[in-house]
Amino acid sequence: MQAGWRVGSLFGIPLFIDPSWFLILVYLIFLRGLQWQQNFPAWGTATTYAAATLMAVLLFVSVLLHELGHSLVARAQGIKVNSITLFLFGGVASIDEESKTPGKAFQVAIAGPAVSFLLFIVLSVPLLALPKTTAPINVLLGNLAFVNLLLASFNLLPGLPLDGGQILKAAVWKATGSRFKGVHWAAKTGKALGWLAIFFGIFTFREGGLWIALIGWFMLQNASTYDRITEIQEALLSLKSSDAMTREFRVVDAEMTLRHFADNYLLGASKPEVYFASSDGRYRGMVNSDELHQIERSEWETEPLFRIIQPLADIPSVEESTSLVDAIQHMESRQLRRMTVLSPAGAVAGVIDRGDIVRALAQKLRMPVSDAIIQQIKEEGSYPPGFPVGAIAQSAIEATSSSPR
């Protein structure tokens, strides 16, 4: 999450504030101000709302330090931290990749609650030395200490996207050797906790019921996203290039003239096609139609198609048995529209583009994706918005290369 305004950096980590943060900031100031006006009328309006404003700001400083705890531990493991963002529901650290082992994943997950619990202790100590009064400093320290204890405790609930869910994921990962199983378990408990919070928030008449319901909705949405992305990763890892490839290409005679190729294939085509050339029963390569424009038209009558053929050895390709995630990584790293798939004998078995990948995934996951959408992906050469298959494939590779230690 990097929406909003950049307001600086901490330890080299960019800090962003989402517009929704201002809504909750104003809400907290208003709510706390009303409560303290009723409980401590001797403070006066100015002091009450000044203390409420300071309380709200320090609360988000606590959230920021909580996320910074996660970030610094992750960075100590060599993981890049892209940003920390404060938003409606608190804060989130955008970490580039997951830890390599369940032990390291546990360290990152527990760091945030540990910081919050440490803040609770640090803020509680001065209260022991101060006189037991209702002075603003006492109330402020007491409230802030309690909030940090609550922040640590709430985040330890065993469900994604909370830190406790990350801890549960690490524990299941350690026990089973599968990070995917860890995510599924933690996502299920996260969804259960989310529904529980929604029902409690809706059917309670206590103060903050709506807020609890909103938090439950946030948990439910994020846990469902974790679960779905993991399902996609598992599907990608179970598929081979042969499962996604199609034979949407044409084979032409490598010895025909350029004129014959242009007149009989290019001029009559309603859309760009992929051509492979063969001669003597063997594939010679892919026809690079764009190179026609670099050859004098007077030469088209005599020059053979060999002139614009790119040899198979020079074409980015994978074998039929290559995992689909590896094929995707090749395409993304080289920014290719399609990948050639070769048979064990070195012949052209098929081609894969992003539309083929989405179609194979949809079939594997039994997702309804229309032919019109697949065709649009093929024509545009890009995945649908909000469906970053390349990033999901990369994280799937990292998941399989991680060690259950």
C-alpha positions as a Markdown table, in Angstrom:
| # | Residue | x | y | z |
|---|---|---|---|---|
| 1 | Met | 0.0 | 0.0 | 0.0 |
| 2 | Gln | 1.6 | 3.2 | -1.2 |
| 3 | Ala | -1.4 | 5.4 | -1.8 |
| 4 | Gly | -1.5 | 8.9 | -0.3 |
| 5 | Trp | 1.2 | 11.4 | 0.5 |
| 6 | Arg | 4.8 | 10.7 | 1.4 |
| 7 | Val | 5.6 | 12.6 | 4.6 |
| 8 | Gly | 9.2 | 11.5 | 5.1 |
| 9 | Ser | 11.1 | 8.4 | 6.0 |
| 10 | Leu | 12.4 | 6.4 | 9.0 |
| 11 | Phe | 15.6 | 4.5 | 8.8 |
| 12 | Gly | 15.5 | 5.0 | 5.0 |
| 13 | Ile | 11.9 | 3.5 | 4.8 |
| 14 | Pro | 9.4 | 5.8 | 3.0 |
| 15 | Leu | 6.5 | 6.9 | 5.2 |
| 16 | Phe | 3.1 | 7.5 | 3.6 |
| 17 | Ile | -0.2 | 8.8 | 4.9 |
| 18 | Asp | -3.4 | 7.6 | 3.2 |
| 19 | Pro | -6.3 | 10.1 | 3.0 |
| 20 | Ser | -8.4 | 7.8 | 5.1 |
| 21 | Trp | -6.0 | 8.4 | 8.0 |
| 22 | Phe | -7.3 | 11.9 | 8.4 |
| 23 | Leu | -10.9 | 10.6 | 8.9 |
| 24 | Ile | -10.0 | 8.3 | 11.7 |
| 25 | Leu | -7.7 | 11.0 | 13.3 |
| 26 | Val | -10.6 | 13.5 | 13.4 |
| 27 | Tyr | -13.0 | 10.8 | 14.7 |
| 28 | Leu | -10.6 | 9.8 | 17.5 |
| 29 | Ile | -10.1 | 13.4 | 18.5 |
| 30 | Phe | -13.8 | 14.1 | 18.6 |
| 31 | Leu | -14.7 | 10.8 | 20.4 |
| 32 | Arg | -11.9 | 11.2 | 23.0 |
| 33 | Gly | -12.7 | 14.9 | 23.5 |
| 34 | Leu | -16.4 | 14.2 | 24.3 |
| 35 | Gln | -15.4 | 11.4 | 26.7 |
| 36 | Trp | -12.9 | 13.5 | 28.6 |
| 37 | Gln | -15.2 | 16.5 | 28.7 |
| 38 | Gln | -17.7 | 14.4 | 30.5 |
| 39 | Asn | -15.2 | 12.6 | 32.8 |
| 40 | Phe | -12.9 | 15.6 | 33.6 |
| 41 | Pro | -15.0 | 18.8 | 33.3 |
| 42 | Ala | -12.4 | 20.8 | 35.3 |
| 43 | Trp | -9.9 | 20.6 | 32.4 |
| 44 | Gly | -11.8 | 23.0 | 30.3 |
| 45 | Thr | -12.6 | 22.7 | 26.6 |
| 46 | Ala | -9.2 | 23.9 | 25.2 |
| 47 | Thr | -7.2 | 21.5 | 27.4 |
| 48 | Thr | -9.5 | 18.6 | 26.8 |
| 49 | Tyr | -9.3 | 18.8 | 23.0 |
| 50 | Ala | -5.6 | 19.6 | 23.1 |
| 51 | Ala | -5.0 | 16.4 | 25.1 |
| 52 | Ala | -7.4 | 14.5 | 22.8 |
| 53 | Thr | -5.4 | 15.7 | 19.7 |
| 54 | Leu | -2.1 | 14.7 | 21.3 |
| 55 | Met | -3.6 | 11.3 | 22.3 |
| 56 | Ala | -4.7 | 10.6 | 18.7 |
| 57 | Val | -1.4 | 11.6 | 17.2 |
| 58 | Leu | 0.6 | 9.6 | 19.8 |
| 59 | Leu | -1.6 | 6.6 | 19.1 |
| 60 | Phe | -0.6 | 6.7 | 15.4 |
| 61 | Val | 3.0 | 7.2 | 16.5 |
| 62 | Ser | 2.6 | 3.9 | 18.4 |
| 63 | Val | 1.1 | 2.2 | 15.3 |
| 64 | Leu | 4.1 | 3.6 | 13.3 |
| 65 | Leu | 6.6 | 2.2 | 15.8 |
| 66 | His | 4.7 | -1.2 | 15.7 |
| 67 | Glu | 5.1 | -1.4 | 11.9 |
| 68 | Leu | 8.7 | -0.2 | 12.2 |
| 69 | Gly | 9.4 | -3.2 | 14.4 |
| 70 | His | 8.2 | -5.5 | 11.6 |
| 71 | Ser | 10.1 | -3.6 | 9.0 |
| 72 | Leu | 13.5 | -3.4 | 10.8 |
| 73 | Val | 13.5 | -7.2 | 11.6 |
| 74 | Ala | 12.6 | -7.9 | 7.9 |
| 75 | Arg | 15.3 | -5.7 | 6.7 |
| 76 | Ala | 17.8 | -7.4 | 9.0 |
| 77 | Gln | 16.9 | -10.6 | 7.2 |
| 78 | Gly | 17.9 | -8.9 | 3.9 |
| 79 | Ile | 14.3 | -8.3 | 2.8 |
| 80 | Lys | 13.5 | -4.9 | 1.2 |
| 81 | Val | 10.9 | -2.8 | 2.9 |
| 82 | Asn | 9.1 | -0.6 | 0.3 |
| 83 | Ser | 7.2 | 1.7 | 2.7 |
| 84 | Ile | 5.1 | 2.1 | 5.8 |
| 85 | Thr | 1.6 | 3.5 | 5.3 |
| 86 | Leu | -0.8 | 4.9 | 8.0 |
| 87 | Phe | -4.4 | 4.5 | 7.0 |
| 88 | Leu | -7.9 | 4.1 | 8.3 |
| 89 | Phe | -7.3 | 0.8 | 10.2 |
| 90 | Gly | -3.9 | 1.6 | 11.5 |
| 91 | Gly | -0.7 | 0.9 | 9.6 |
| 92 | Val | 0.8 | -1.5 | 7.2 |
| 93 | Ala | 4.4 | -2.2 | 6.2 |
| 94 | Ser | 4.9 | -3.0 | 2.5 |
| 95 | Ile | 7.6 | -5.8 | 2.6 |
| 96 | Asp | 9.0 | -6.9 | -0.7 |
| 97 | Glu | 9.0 | -10.7 | 0.0 |
| 98 | Glu | 8.3 | -13.2 | 2.8 |
| 99 | Ser | 10.9 | -14.6 | 5.1 |
| 100 | Lys | 12.7 | -17.7 | 3.9 |
| 101 | Thr | 12.0 | -19.9 | 6.9 |
| 102 | Pro | 9.1 | -20.2 | 9.5 |
| 103 | Gly | 11.5 | -19.2 | 12.2 |
| 104 | Lys | 12.4 | -16.0 | 10.5 |
| 105 | Ala | 8.7 | -15.4 | 9.6 |
| 106 | Phe | 7.9 | -15.7 | 13.3 |
| 107 | Gln | 10.6 | -13.1 | 14.1 |
| 108 | Val | 9.1 | -10.6 | 11.7 |
| 109 | Ala | 5.5 | -11.3 | 12.9 |
| 110 | Ile | 6.3 | -11.0 | 16.7 |
| 111 | Ala | 8.4 | -7.8 | 16.3 |
| 112 | Gly | 5.3 | -5.5 | 16.1 |
| 113 | Pro | 3.5 | -6.8 | 19.2 |
| 114 | Ala | 6.8 | -6.8 | 21.0 |
| 115 | Val | 7.3 | -3.1 | 20.3 |
| 116 | Ser | 3.7 | -2.3 | 21.4 |
| 117 | Phe | 4.1 | -4.3 | 24.6 |
| 118 | Leu | 7.4 | -2.6 | 25.3 |
| 119 | Leu | 5.7 | 0.8 | 24.8 |
| 120 | Phe | 3.1 | -0.3 | 27.3 |
| 121 | Ile | 5.8 | -0.9 | 29.9 |
| 122 | Val | 7.7 | 2.3 | 29.1 |
| 123 | Leu | 4.5 | 4.4 | 29.4 |
| 124 | Ser | 3.3 | 2.6 | 32.6 |
| 125 | Val | 6.5 | 3.2 | 34.6 |
| 126 | Pro | 6.1 | 7.0 | 34.9 |
| 127 | Leu | 2.6 | 6.5 | 36.3 |
| 128 | Leu | 4.0 | 4.7 | 39.3 |
| 129 | Ala | 6.1 | 7.8 | 40.2 |
| 130 | Leu | 3.4 | 10.4 | 39.5 |
| 131 | Pro | 0.7 | 11.3 | 42.1 |
| 132 | Lys | -2.6 | 9.5 | 41.6 |
| 133 | Thr | -4.6 | 12.4 | 40.1 |
| 134 | Thr | -6.7 | 13.1 | 37.1 |
| 135 | Ala | -4.2 | 15.5 | 35.7 |
| 136 | Pro | -4.0 | 15.4 | 31.8 |
| 137 | Ile | -0.5 | 13.9 | 31.9 |
| 138 | Asn | -1.7 | 11.0 | 34.0 |
| 139 | Val | -4.8 | 10.4 | 31.9 |
| 140 | Leu | -2.8 | 10.7 | 28.7 |
| 141 | Leu | -0.1 | 8.2 | 29.8 |
| 142 | Gly | -2.6 | 5.8 | 31.2 |
| 143 | Asn | -4.7 | 5.8 | 28.1 |
| 144 | Leu | -1.7 | 5.5 | 25.8 |
| 145 | Ala | -0.2 | 2.6 | 27.8 |
| 146 | Phe | -3.6 | 0.8 | 27.7 |
| 147 | Val | -4.0 | 1.3 | 24.0 |
| 148 | Asn | -0.5 | -0.1 | 23.3 |
| 149 | Leu | -1.4 | -3.2 | 25.5 |
| 150 | Leu | -4.6 | -3.5 | 23.5 |
| 151 | Leu | -2.8 | -3.1 | 20.2 |
| 152 | Ala | -0.3 | -5.8 | 21.1 |
| 153 | Ser | -3.1 | -8.2 | 22.4 |
| 154 | Phe | -5.4 | -7.6 | 19.5 |
| 155 | Asn | -2.7 | -8.2 | 16.9 |
| 156 | Leu | -1.8 | -11.5 | 18.5 |
| 157 | Leu | -5.2 | -13.0 | 17.6 |
| 158 | Pro | -4.5 | -16.0 | 15.5 |
| 159 | Gly | -5.9 | -14.9 | 12.1 |
| 160 | Leu | -4.7 | -13.2 | 9.0 |
| 161 | Pro | -4.0 | -10.3 | 8.3 |
| 162 | Leu | -3.1 | -9.8 | 12.0 |
| 163 | Asp | 0.3 | -10.6 | 13.4 |
| 164 | Gly | -1.1 | -13.5 | 15.3 |
| 165 | Gly | -2.2 | -14.9 | 11.9 |
| 166 | Gln | 1.4 | -14.6 | 10.7 |
| 167 | Ile | 2.6 | -16.4 | 13.8 |
| 168 | Leu | 0.0 | -19.2 | 13.2 |
| 169 | Lys | 1.1 | -19.4 | 9.6 |
| 170 | Ala | 4.7 | -19.8 | 10.7 |
| 171 | Ala | 3.8 | -22.5 | 13.2 |
| 172 | Val | 1.8 | -24.6 | 10.7 |
| 173 | Trp | 4.5 | -24.0 | 8.2 |
| 174 | Lys | 7.1 | -25.4 | 10.7 |
| 175 | Ala | 4.9 | -28.4 | 11.6 |
| 176 | Thr | 3.9 | -29.4 | 8.0 |
| 177 | Gly | 6.8 | -28.0 | 6.0 |
| 178 | Ser | 4.3 | -26.2 | 3.8 |
| 179 | Arg | 3.9 | -22.4 | 3.8 |
| 180 | Phe | 0.8 | -22.8 | 1.7 |
| 181 | Lys | -0.9 | -24.9 | 4.4 |
| 182 | Gly | 0.2 | -22.2 | 7.0 |
| 183 | Val | -1.5 | -19.5 | 5.0 |
| 184 | His | -4.7 | -21.5 | 4.5 |
| 185 | Trp | -5.0 | -22.2 | 8.2 |
| 186 | Ala | -4.3 | -18.6 | 9.2 |
| 187 | Ala | -6.7 | -17.3 | 6.5 |
| 188 | Lys | -9.5 | -19.6 | 7.8 |
| 189 | Thr | -9.1 | -18.4 | 11.3 |
| 190 | Gly | -8.9 | -14.8 | 10.1 |
| 191 | Lys | -12.2 | -15.1 | 8.2 |
| 192 | Ala | -13.8 | -16.6 | 11.2 |
| 193 | Leu | -12.6 | -13.8 | 13.4 |
| 194 | Gly | -13.7 | -11.3 | 10.8 |
| 195 | Trp | -17.3 | -12.7 | 10.7 |
| 196 | Leu | -17.3 | -12.8 | 14.5 |
| 197 | Ala | -16.3 | -9.1 | 14.7 |
| 198 | Ile | -18.9 | -8.1 | 12.1 |
| 199 | Phe | -21.7 | -9.9 | 14.0 |
| 200 | Phe | -20.6 | -8.5 | 17.3 |
| 201 | Gly | -20.3 | -5.0 | 16.0 |
| 202 | Ile | -23.7 | -5.1 | 14.3 |
| 203 | Phe | -25.7 | -6.6 | 17.1 |
| 204 | Thr | -24.1 | -4.9 | 20.1 |
| 205 | Phe | -25.2 | -1.5 | 21.3 |
| 206 | Arg | -21.9 | -0.7 | 22.9 |
| 207 | Glu | -19.8 | 2.2 | 21.9 |
| 208 | Gly | -17.6 | 1.5 | 18.9 |
| 209 | Gly | -19.8 | -1.3 | 17.6 |
| 210 | Leu | -19.7 | 0.1 | 14.0 |
| 211 | Trp | -15.9 | 0.4 | 14.3 |
| 212 | Ile | -15.6 | -3.2 | 15.4 |
| 213 | Ala | -17.8 | -4.3 | 12.4 |
| 214 | Leu | -15.6 | -2.3 | 10.0 |
| 215 | Ile | -12.4 | -4.0 | 11.4 |
| 216 | Gly | -14.1 | -7.4 | 11.0 |
| 217 | Trp | -14.9 | -6.5 | 7.4 |
| 218 | Phe | -11.3 | -5.5 | 6.8 |
| 219 | Met | -10.1 | -8.8 | 8.3 |
| 220 | Leu | -12.5 | -10.8 | 6.3 |
| 221 | Gln | -11.5 | -9.2 | 3.0 |
| 222 | Asn | -7.8 | -9.5 | 3.6 |
| 223 | Ala | -7.9 | -13.1 | 4.9 |
| 224 | Ser | -10.0 | -14.0 | 1.8 |
| 225 | Thr | -7.3 | -12.3 | -0.4 |
| 226 | Tyr | -4.5 | -14.2 | 1.3 |
| 227 | Asp | -6.4 | -17.5 | 0.8 |
| 228 | Arg | -7.2 | -16.8 | -2.9 |
| 229 | Ile | -3.7 | -15.7 | -3.8 |
| 230 | Thr | -2.3 | -18.9 | -2.2 |
| 231 | Glu | -4.8 | -21.0 | -4.2 |
| 232 | Ile | -3.5 | -19.3 | -7.4 |
| 233 | Gln | 0.1 | -19.9 | -6.4 |
| 234 | Glu | -0.7 | -23.6 | -5.8 |
| 235 | Ala | -2.5 | -23.8 | -9.1 |
| 236 | Leu | 0.4 | -22.2 | -10.9 |
| 237 | Leu | 2.9 | -24.6 | -9.4 |
| 238 | Ser | 0.8 | -27.6 | -10.4 |
| 239 | Leu | 0.6 | -26.5 | -14.1 |
| 240 | Lys | 3.2 | -27.1 | -16.8 |
| 241 | Ser | 3.8 | -25.1 | -19.9 |
| 242 | Ser | 2.1 | -27.8 | -21.9 |
| 243 | Asp | -1.1 | -27.2 | -19.9 |
| 244 | Ala | -1.3 | -23.6 | -21.0 |
| 245 | Met | 0.1 | -23.7 | -24.5 |
| 246 | Thr | -2.0 | -23.4 | -27.6 |
| 247 | Arg | -1.3 | -24.1 | -31.3 |
| 248 | Glu | -2.3 | -20.6 | -32.3 |
| 249 | Phe | 0.4 | -20.3 | -35.0 |
| 250 | Arg | 0.9 | -21.2 | -38.6 |
| 251 | Val | 3.7 | -23.2 | -40.2 |
| 252 | Val | 4.9 | -21.9 | -43.6 |
| 253 | Asp | 7.5 | -23.0 | -46.1 |
| 254 | Ala | 10.8 | -21.5 | -45.3 |
| 255 | Glu | 11.8 | -21.6 | -49.0 |
| 256 | Met | 8.9 | -19.5 | -50.4 |
| 257 | Thr | 9.7 | -16.0 | -51.6 |
| 258 | Leu | 9.1 | -12.9 | -49.5 |
| 259 | Arg | 6.6 | -11.8 | -52.1 |
| 260 | His | 4.6 | -15.0 | -51.8 |
| 261 | Phe | 4.6 | -14.7 | -48.0 |
| 262 | Ala | 3.5 | -11.1 | -48.0 |
| 263 | Asp | 0.8 | -11.6 | -50.6 |
| 264 | Asn | -0.7 | -14.8 | -49.4 |
| 265 | Tyr | -0.3 | -14.5 | -45.6 |
| 266 | Leu | 0.2 | -11.0 | -44.4 |
| 267 | Leu | -2.2 | -9.1 | -46.7 |
| 268 | Gly | -5.1 | -11.5 | -46.1 |
| 269 | Ala | -4.7 | -11.6 | -42.3 |
| 270 | Ser | -7.3 | -9.7 | -40.2 |
| 271 | Lys | -5.0 | -9.6 | -37.2 |
| 272 | Pro | -1.3 | -10.3 | -36.5 |
| 273 | Glu | -0.4 | -14.0 | -36.5 |
| 274 | Val | 2.6 | -16.0 | -35.4 |
| 275 | Tyr | 4.4 | -17.9 | -38.2 |
| 276 | Phe | 7.0 | -20.6 | -37.9 |
| 277 | Ala | 8.9 | -21.7 | -41.0 |
| 278 | Ser | 10.0 | -25.2 | -41.9 |
| 279 | Ser | 11.8 | -27.0 | -44.6 |
| 280 | Asp | 12.8 | -30.6 | -45.2 |
| 281 | Gly | 10.5 | -31.6 | -42.4 |
| 282 | Arg | 12.2 | -29.5 | -39.7 |
| 283 | Tyr | 11.3 | -26.3 | -38.0 |
| 284 | Arg | 13.8 | -23.6 | -39.0 |
| 285 | Gly | 12.6 | -20.7 | -36.8 |
| 286 | Met | 10.1 | -17.9 | -36.3 |
| 287 | Val | 9.2 | -15.5 | -39.1 |
| 288 | Asn | 10.0 | -12.0 | -38.1 |
| 289 | Ser | 7.5 | -10.1 | -40.3 |
| 290 | Asp | 8.7 | -6.7 | -39.2 |
| 291 | Glu | 12.0 | -7.2 | -41.0 |
| 292 | Leu | 10.1 | -7.1 | -44.3 |
| 293 | His | 10.1 | -3.3 | -44.1 |
| 294 | Gln | 13.9 | -3.3 | -44.0 |
| 295 | Ile | 14.2 | -5.1 | -47.3 |
| 296 | Glu | 13.8 | -3.5 | -50.7 |
| 297 | Arg | 10.6 | -4.5 | -52.3 |
| 298 | Ser | 12.4 | -5.3 | -55.5 |
| 299 | Glu | 14.2 | -8.1 | -53.6 |
| 300 | Trp | 11.0 | -9.7 | -52.4 |
| 301 | Glu | 10.5 | -11.5 | -55.8 |
| 302 | Thr | 13.7 | -13.5 | -55.4 |
| 303 | Glu | 14.7 | -13.5 | -51.7 |
| 304 | Pro | 13.5 | -16.6 | -49.7 |
| 305 | Leu | 11.7 | -16.4 | -46.4 |
| 306 | Phe | 14.9 | -17.6 | -44.8 |
| 307 | Arg | 16.0 | -14.0 | -45.0 |
| 308 | Ile | 13.6 | -13.0 | -42.1 |
| 309 | Ile | 13.6 | -16.2 | -40.1 |
| 310 | Gln | 14.8 | -16.0 | -36.5 |
| 311 | Pro | 16.4 | -19.4 | -35.7 |
| 312 | Leu | 14.8 | -21.5 | -33.0 |
| 313 | Ala | 18.0 | -21.4 | -30.9 |
| 314 | Asp | 17.7 | -17.6 | -30.7 |
| 315 | Ile | 14.0 | -17.5 | -29.8 |
| 316 | Pro | 13.0 | -17.3 | -26.1 |
| 317 | Ser | 11.5 | -20.7 | -25.4 |
| 318 | Val | 10.7 | -23.3 | -22.7 |
| 319 | Glu | 10.0 | -27.0 | -22.9 |
| 320 | Glu | 6.7 | -28.6 | -22.5 |
| 321 | Ser | 7.7 | -30.0 | -19.1 |
| 322 | Thr | 8.8 | -26.6 | -17.8 |
| 323 | Ser | 6.6 | -25.4 | -14.9 |
| 324 | Leu | 4.2 | -22.6 | -15.8 |
| 325 | Val | 5.6 | -20.3 | -13.1 |
| 326 | Asp | 9.0 | -20.5 | -14.8 |
| 327 | Ala | 7.5 | -19.7 | -18.1 |
| 328 | Ile | 5.7 | -16.7 | -16.6 |
| 329 | Gln | 9.0 | -15.5 | -15.0 |
| 330 | His | 10.8 | -15.7 | -18.4 |
| 331 | Met | 8.0 | -13.7 | -20.0 |
| 332 | Glu | 7.9 | -11.0 | -17.3 |
| 333 | Ser | 11.7 | -10.6 | -17.0 |
| 334 | Arg | 12.1 | -10.1 | -20.7 |
| 335 | Gln | 8.8 | -8.3 | -21.3 |
| 336 | Leu | 7.7 | -10.8 | -23.9 |
| 337 | Arg | 4.1 | -11.0 | -25.3 |
| 338 | Arg | 4.4 | -14.7 | -25.8 |
| 339 | Met | 6.7 | -17.7 | -25.2 |
| 340 | Thr | 7.5 | -20.5 | -27.6 |
| 341 | Val | 7.1 | -24.0 | -26.2 |
| 342 | Leu | 9.4 | -26.8 | -27.6 |
| 343 | Ser | 8.8 | -30.5 | -27.6 |
| 344 | Pro | 11.5 | -32.9 | -26.2 |
| 345 | Ala | 12.7 | -33.3 | -29.8 |
| 346 | Gly | 13.2 | -29.6 | -30.2 |
| 347 | Ala | 10.2 | -29.0 | -32.5 |
| 348 | Val | 7.6 | -26.2 | -31.9 |
| 349 | Ala | 4.9 | -27.7 | -29.7 |
| 350 | Gly | 2.9 | -24.5 | -29.0 |
| 351 | Val | 3.0 | -20.9 | -27.9 |
| 352 | Ile | 1.9 | -19.3 | -24.6 |
| 353 | Asp | 0.7 | -15.7 | -24.1 |
| 354 | Arg | -0.9 | -14.1 | -21.1 |
| 355 | Gly | -4.4 | -14.9 | -22.3 |
| 356 | Asp | -3.4 | -18.6 | -22.4 |
| 357 | Ile | -2.1 | -18.4 | -18.8 |
| 358 | Val | -5.3 | -16.8 | -17.5 |
| 359 | Arg | -7.4 | -19.4 | -19.3 |
| 360 | Ala | -5.3 | -22.3 | -17.9 |
| 361 | Leu | -5.6 | -20.8 | -14.4 |
| 362 | Ala | -9.3 | -20.3 | -14.7 |
| 363 | Gln | -9.8 | -23.9 | -15.8 |
| 364 | Lys | -7.7 | -25.2 | -12.9 |
| 365 | Leu | -9.5 | -23.1 | -10.3 |
| 366 | Arg | -12.9 | -23.5 | -12.0 |
| 367 | Met | -13.3 | -19.8 | -12.4 |
| 368 | Pro | -15.7 | -18.4 | -15.0 |
| 369 | Val | -13.7 | -16.3 | -17.5 |
| 370 | Ser | -15.3 | -15.6 | -20.8 |
| 371 | Asp | -13.6 | -16.1 | -24.2 |
| 372 | Ala | -14.1 | -12.3 | -24.8 |
| 373 | Ile | -11.9 | -11.5 | -21.8 |
| 374 | Ile | -9.3 | -14.0 | -22.8 |
| 375 | Gln | -9.2 | -12.5 | -26.3 |
| 376 | Gln | -8.9 | -9.0 | -24.8 |
| 377 | Ile | -5.9 | -10.1 | -22.7 |
| 378 | Lys | -4.3 | -11.6 | -25.8 |
| 379 | Glu | -4.7 | -8.5 | -27.8 |
| 380 | Glu | -3.6 | -6.1 | -25.1 |
| 381 | Gly | -0.7 | -8.4 | -24.0 |
| 382 | Ser | -1.3 | -7.6 | -20.3 |
| 383 | Tyr | -3.0 | -9.1 | -17.3 |
| 384 | Pro | -6.3 | -7.7 | -16.1 |
| 385 | Pro | -6.0 | -4.9 | -13.5 |
| 386 | Gly | -5.7 | -6.2 | -10.0 |
| 387 | Phe | -4.5 | -9.6 | -11.2 |
| 388 | Pro | -0.7 | -9.4 | -11.0 |
| 389 | Val | 0.1 | -13.0 | -12.2 |
| 390 | Gly | 3.8 | -12.2 | -12.6 |
| 391 | Ala | 4.1 | -11.1 | -8.9 |
| 392 | Ile | 2.1 | -14.1 | -7.7 |
| 393 | Ala | 4.3 | -16.5 | -9.7 |
| 394 | Gln | 7.4 | -14.9 | -8.2 |
| 395 | Ser | 6.0 | -15.4 | -4.7 |
| 396 | Ala | 5.1 | -19.0 | -5.5 |
| 397 | Ile | 8.7 | -19.7 | -6.6 |
| 398 | Glu | 9.9 | -18.1 | -3.3 |
| 399 | Ala | 7.4 | -20.2 | -1.4 |
| 400 | Thr | 8.8 | -23.5 | -2.8 |
| 401 | Ser | 12.4 | -22.4 | -2.3 |
| 402 | Ser | 11.8 | -21.5 | 1.4 |
| 403 | Ser | 13.1 | -23.9 | 4.0 |
| 404 | Pro | 10.9 | -25.3 | 6.9 |
| 405 | Arg | 13.3 | -24.4 | 9.7 |
